[in-house]
Amino acid sequence: MNDFPALGHVAVTVQDLSVSRPWYQRLIGAAPVLDEPTDGGFHHTVFMIGGTLIGLHEHPGSRPDDTFSELRTGLDHIGFGCPDRQSLAEWETRLDELGIAHGGIVDAHYGSGLSFRDPDGIALEFFAPPG
């Protein structure tokens, strides 16, 4: 058996692509590589980050009163890897420039994280290993 494959993509459901698409585009600093309706009846916008695709899905008939919670079964958060704590500090400055609220850098014995949320409240994090 081969080694376990690398993560290929992550897809999250958003309420309104007209809000989420430009928010993620500003955060990532690149245009989507795909932005179209699917045969499955939903619209998806996909960004390439390194070798991983991040998809935003907008489904017809989604419940506008439904909000994300990491306390429910399913996704807890998406973590973006940073090489070191200095990189986290640079992202903290960038989030401030973009007007994106965050929790500041939190250090732990297993690494350091910088947590924030997208327009739907989906938990996101920049994370660097210790050292």
Stockholm file with secondary structure:
# STOCKHOLM 1.0

chainA/1-131         MNDFPALGHVAVTVQDLSVSRPWYQRLIGAAPVLDEPTDGGFHHTVFMIGGTLIGLHEHPGSRPDDTFSELRTGLDHIGFGCPDRQSLAEWETRLDELGIAHGGIVDAHYGSGLSFRDPDGIALEFFAPPG
#=GR chainA/1-131 SS CCCCCCCCEEEEECSCHHHHHHHHHHHHTSCCSEEEECTTSCEEEEEEETTEEEEEEECTTCCTTCCCCTTSSSCCCEEEECSSHHHHHHHHHHHHHHTCCEEEEEEETTEEEEEEECTTCCEEEEEECCC
#=GC SS_cons         CCCCCCCCEEEEECSCHHHHHHHHHHHHTSCCSEEEECTTSCEEEEEEETTEEEEEEECTTCCTTCCCCTTSSSCCCEEEECSSHHHHHHHHHHHHHHTCCEEEEEEETTEEEEEEECTTCCEEEEEECCC
//
